Structure formats: C-alpha cells, structure tokens
Amino acid sequence: MKSAIAAQTAFLFLSSILLVACSKTSNINPTTNTSNVIPIGIAFAQTSNVALLGQEGTDGVKIAEKYFNHIGGINGKPIKLVFQDTGGDEAGAINAFQTLINQYKVVGIIGPTLSQQAFSANPIAERNRVPVIGASNTAQGIPEIGDYVARVSSSVAVVAPYSVKAALKQNPQIKRVAVFYAQNDAFNKSETDIFQKTVKDLGLNLVTVQKFQTTDTDFQAQASDAINLKPDLVIISGLAVDGGNLVKQLRELGYKGIIIGGNGFNTSHIFSVCRALCEGVIVAQAYSPVYPSQINTIFRKAYIEQYQREPPQVSAQAFAAMQVYVEALQSLDKKTEINKLTLPQLRTQLNQELLKGRYQTPLGEIAFTPAGDVIQKEFYVAQLKMEPNGIKGKFSFLNIK
C-alpha cells in the first residue's frame, strides 16, 4: 500500500477525477448486497447539534473511499461506505451500530462522533466482535472498552497540555486561570480533568471552575463570575457552538486575556459562531495541513478543491481511519484470501491485523498499542486568526518547539 500511495498516477488522478466523484456521493444509499464490495460502516452525526462535527468526519471518509477505490481497493474489490446517523446522543449511536452490524453486515465501523456516544455504542461492537475505530473520540478510557475498540484520535491527556504551555510561552506572567466545561459530555469532563491537572502541575492558580451544558446559549452568569476573579487565562472544554458562544460572551463582557479552546474547537465551523471574537483563541491539534508527506499532500489537495478551505483535524482523522482499514484488509488478503473467510472470521482477523500495522497517514506515522490506542508522534498548537471581515478565519500554527 505504501508504494501504491506513492504512485504518481494516484496523485494525478486526484487532480482531475477524484473530486468530481466526491461531489456526486453526498448521499450514499447503503445496500445489503455486499457480494461485490467490502462494506465499512460510518456512524457519524448527521443531525442534532453535533452534525457539524459529524459532517467533517463524513467529508474525510468520502475522500478516502474514492481515493483508495481508484488505486485498487482491496485487490480489485471496492470498498463501500454504509452511513448511519448517530444524532447527538447515546441512543442514536446505539441504533446506528446495531443497524450497521446486524442489517448491513459491515466488516468494521468508523465512529461514533462523540466520546459520550462511544461509551454506550462501542460495547455493542465488542459483544459482536466487530472492529470499531474512533476518528474523533479522545476521552480517556475509550480503547479500554474492549479488544475490538481502537482509535486514531489521540487521547486528550496527550494533546491538551500543549495548548497551556503555548499560552505560557505567549504570556509568561499568567498566574490565575478560570476553567469552563460542559458537564453533560463525557469527553469534555475528561478533557477538563486534564486541563485542571496541567494548570496545577505548572504551579498556576485555578481560581474557578464553571460548568455549563452543551445545549446552553446563555453564559452571562458563569462568564461574569469568572471575570470578577480577574483570570489571566480562560480554558474552555465544550463543542463548537456552545464553546464559541461562550468565547463571544466572555469577550463582550470585557475579558481581554488569553482563551484556550479544547478539542471541540478543532473545526472550521467555530469561526461562524464567535466570528471576529474568535481572534487569538489557542487550540492544540493532532493534525497539520502542511505535514510533509505525500499522502497528506494528496488528501489536502482533494479537500481544498472540494471545499475551498483547509482540511480540519476530524476530516484528516476520518481519512486515516479509512486508510487503516484499507491497508489492514490488503495485508490480511495477502495472508488469507478474505473472500474465503466467513464474516465473523473476517471481522476477527481484520481486528487483529489492523492493530499490528504502521501507517503513513495525513496525521503522520501512526500505530496502535495492544489496547488499541493510537501511537502518534506529531502534535501542534494553532491560534484562530480572523479575516478583516470578521466572518472567515483560519488556524494559524504556532512554533511550540
């Protein structure tokens, strides 16, 4: 596969054909006829307040599907993505997993969108011995759900501290820190624990911890309470909509210090929420569009041509999850012809094979621990930079070395 990825024909193909095909597959109808294709389930949010994040994952897997099918699929057999909407809650994720496993007989699943959903839905995959790869699940404890659970999204415990250190590099005088987090979301509860521990480990004064809900729109009371304590730094663990609105209201109430956003801010949709007031927010990331690898160049080119903006982290992680399945299936097929395996055999052997591999992805080189957690070398910190019109923005990467 590595040689295939490097093939010049693949690069030329993306320039001329791939994106046209991608634009025509925005609504893929799943099929139970899998005799000529290899079905991989995609359990992302397509509705609810999580749909923006789910759409970014969908963008990534669609580009991957067309790319890997063009360069041969699994020894000539194409991959077929089967989509199920998880919505924004646990029930939606459970229903999506059950449908993909029992009705569409997928060989593996990518998803769900939220860590909160993963804690409920992943045990279903585990009981049915179906491999699942999380592309946006970063809460602690996800890989430990079971032997069939892995993720390409690095743990918040690894990523979050980088942003705090970057803030201190910008302002070494930071002493007082206010923390906000969405208490109804497993990921944000996990992330805030890491942020709070990092603050204390660095000898900073945690002056307040303010709670909110991902469904909240009014943060005036929490923001005012925090500002009255005169923090030098504010850290927010929330999703794009609630987190962006909190940033906006903090600035409108007069807070002028540095703001750090958690992993929920790693989406271009954040710009449309806090707009001009997004300026300067710091976010740690597990992906950089300019990472120097051929597969990232291919992925980035495809994404920009399709969507006219730089690819966000979740799209890159979703592409990487698809790449892991493809390369693991190809490797397995060389050892044992997969069309001779029963579905339970294929699922089990695929799970074993994917955990063994090393993969050159848009995220850089990744591998997995025996428990299924991603091993990744490169991490980044970006700062939100808004255009003069205050509507569009970009992630400007900082030097954290």
N, C-alpha and C positions, 0 to 999 in steps of 0.2 A: 504493500500500500504506500509506503514512503516513496518508492520510486514512481508510483502512479501519481501521487500528489505533485511530485516534482516535474511531471511531464509537461513539456511546453504546450502540447495540444490542449491540455486542460485549461491552461491559462488563457489561450486564445479563445477557447470556447466560451469562457465566462464573459469575454469582451463582446461577443457577438450574439450568442444564442440564449445563454442561461437565464438572463434577467427577463427576457421576453416570456420564457416559460414560467418563471416565478410569478409574473404578474397575472398569469392566467389561472393560477391554482389557489386563489384566495379562499375558495370554498371547496375543500376536498370532501367528496361524499364517501364515507367508509363502505367497504364491501366485505361480505363474508367469503367471497371467492378468493382464497389465498393460494390456490394451486400453482399459480404462475408468478407470485410475488411473495416477498417476505414482509409481513405486517409488523410495524412498530407502533405502539400506542403513544399518543401525545395527550397528556392530561394537564392542560393549561386552562386558566381562567379566561373565558371569552365574554363573560358578563359580570356584573357586580362592580364594586369599587376597586377590584383587583385586575380588571380587564386590561388596563394599560400595561401592566407588568406582564400579564399573560400574552398580550399581543407581541411584545418584544421577544418572548421565547418562541412564539409561533413563527415570527419572521426568520429567526435563526435556523430552525429546523427545516423550513421550506427551502431556504437557500442550500442547506446541506443535502436535502433529498435530491434536488435537481443536479447538484454538482456530482455527488457520488454515483448516482444512476448513470450520468453521462460517461463517467470514466469506467463503467463496467459493472456497477452494483456489486453483488456477491457472485463473482464468476459468471456474469451474464444475467443473473436473476435480479430483477429490480427490487428496490425497497418501496413499500407503500406505507405512507403515514396514515394513521387512523386517529382522527381527532375526537376528543370528548371534552365537553365544557365542565370544569370543576366548580365554576362560580367562585364565590369568595369564602365559602365555609366548609366545614368538615364533611357535612352530608353530601355536598356536591362532589367532593373529591372521592368519597367512598363509592358513590354511584358510578362515577367515571371509571374507577379502577375495576369495579365488578363487571361493568359492561365490556370494557376492553379485554378483560381476561376470559370471561365466560361466553360472550356473544361473538366477539371478533377474533378470538384465539390469537392474540398478539404474542410475539416471541419475547418482547420486553416492553417496558414503559419508560418514557421520559416525563418527569413531573413529580408531584403536583407543583403549583406555583408557589404556595406558601409553606413554610415550615410547620405552621399550625395545622395545616391540612395533612402534611406528611406523617405526623404522629398518629393520625387516625387512619389514613389510607394505606400507608406502607405495610402495616401488619397484614393487610389483605393479600398483597403481593407475596409477602413472606409465607403465609399459610399455603398459598397456591404454588409456591416455588417458581415465581415469575420474577426475573431480574428487573429492578427499577433503578434508574439513575436520576438523581435530583439535579436540575440545572439552575435552581435559584433557592435552594434550601440550605441555609447557613447556620441554623441554630445548633447548639451543642446537643449531642445525643442522637442525631439523625442516623448515621451509619450503624450505630449500635442497636437499631431496631431489629436487625436480623441479618442473616447471611446473604440474602438476596437484595440487600439495600446498599447502594453506593451513591456517590455524588461527585460532580465535577465543580461544584461551588464550594470554595474554601470556607472553612469554619470562621465565624465571626471572631472567635478567640485569636485567630491568626491575623486577620485583616484589620480589625478595629483599632488596635493600638497605634498603627502607623499614622492615622489622622491626628491623634492627640499629640504625637511627637512633632508632626508637621506644624501644628498650631503653635507649639512652644518655640519652634525654630523661627516662626514669623514674629512672635512676641514673647521673648524670654521672661517678661515681667508678669506673665499670667500667674495668679495665685488662687483666685476664687472661681469656682466652677459650679454652674447650675445644670442639672440634668433633667431632661424630659423623656418620657417613654410611653408608648401605647400599651396599657396593661392588659388589653384583651387579645394580644397576639403573642404566640409562643416565641417567634423569632425576636421580636422587639424586647421581650422580657429577658431573653438570653443575651441579646446584644447589650442591653443596659448594664447587666451584671459585669460584663467585660469592660465596658467603659468606666463604670464606677471603680472597679478594681484597678484599672490603669491609672485613673486620677489619683487614687490613694497611694499606689506604688510609686508614683512620681513626686509624692510629697505635696500635692496640691490640696486645697481646702474645698471639700464638697459642701457647698452652702445650702443646697436644697435639691430635693428630688420631687419633681412634679409629674403626676400621672394624667393620662387622657385616654380616649378611645379612638380607634382608627376611623370611626364614623363621626367624630366630633367636627364641628366647623367653627365654634366659638372658643377661643383660648385666652380671652381677655383676663380672666381671673388668675389662671396659672402664670401667664406671662407677666402680669403686674406684680404678683407675689415674688417672682424670681428677680425682676428688675429692681425691686426695692432692696434686695440684698446685694446689689452692686457687683454682679459677677463680671469677671474679665473674659470668661469663655462660657458658651452655652453648647450643650451636646444634646442632639435630638435623635431618638430612635423611634421612627414612625414610617409610614408609607408615603408615597409621593404627594397625595392630595392632602392628607391631614398634616404631614410634616411641612409641606410647602406653605400651607395656610398658617401654620404656627410661626414659621420664619417671617412671613409677611406681617403678622400681627406683632411680633417682637420688635421688628423694625419700626412699624407705625407707632408703637408706644415709646420709642426713643432709644431702644437698645442699640449701641454702636460697636460692641465688642465682636470678637470672632465667634462664628457659629460653625459647628461641625454637624454634618448630617450622617446618619448611619447608612447601611446598605440599601435601605428603602429609597434613598435619594439617587441611586445609581440608574437613573432613567432620564432620557431627554424630555419626558413629559413633566418633569419638575419645573422646567422653565415657564411653562404656560400657567403654572399655579402661582408662584411668587413673583414672576416676571422680573422687573428691574430690581426688586428687593432680594432676588436670589444672589445678586452680585457678592462674590467673595466667600460663599459657603464652601467649606472644605469637606471632601468626601474621599475615603480610602477606596481603592478599587483593585480588583483581581484581573483586570484586562486593560490593555492599552492598544488603541487602533494602530499605533506606529511600531508595535513589537516587530522586530526584524526577522520574519520567517516567511517563506513562500506561501504557506497555507493561509497565514494571516493576511498577506497581500491579496490573495485570491478572494478570501472572504470579505475583506474590507471593500475591495473594488465592486464586488457584487452588491453589497449592502448600499454603498453610496449611489450606485447607478439606479438602484431600485427605489431608494427612499430619500435621496438628496440630503443626507446627513451622515455623520459619523456613526458607526455601529456602537450601541451601548453594551454594557457588560453582560446583561442577561442574554442578548442575542448571540454573543460570542460563546457564552457557556452552553447555550442550547445547541449551537453548531457543534461544539466539542463533544457534547453528549452523543449526538448522532454519529460523529466520527468514531467514538469509542465502540459503538455497536457495530458499525461497518467493518472496522479493522479487526475486531474480535471475531465477527462472523467469517470474515475472509480467512483468518488464521485457523479457525476451527474447521472450516471446509477443506483446508489443505490436509488436515489430520484425519478427519472423518467426514465423508460426504454428507452434508447436512440434510439433503433431500431423502436420505435413507433413515434419518432419525425420526422417532415419534416426537410429537410436540413436547411432552414432558421431558424427554431426553434432550431435545434441543435447548429448551429453556435452562435446564440444569447445567449442561455443558457450556452453553454460552456464558452463563454467570461465572463459571469457573475460569473460562478463557479471558474474559474482559478484565478480571482482577489481576491477571498475570502480566498484562501488556504495559508498554511505554508508548506514549502517543505524542506526536509533534502537532499540537493544536494551535488555534489562534491565541490561546492563553499561554503558550509556551509549552515546554515539555511537561507532561503530567503522567502520573502513575497512581496506583492505589495502595493503601495499607491493606493488610489482611482483613481488616474490618470493613473496608470499602470507602474509607475517607480518602479524598484526593490529596496527592502529594504534588505541590506546586512550588516553583522556585521564585517566580517574579511577582512582585506586588507594587502598587503605585498609589500616589495621592494626587487628586485633582482638585482644582478650585473652579467654581462656577463663574464664568465670565459672560456678561450680557452684552448684546449689541446695543448701539446707541438708542435704537427704538424701544428698548426695554422689553421686547417680546421674544426674540430668539436669543439663544445662548449656546455655549459650548463648554466642555470640560477641558480646562487648561491644566496640563500635567506639570506638577512641581518636581523639583530635584530633591529627593529625600535621602540621597546617598551621604 
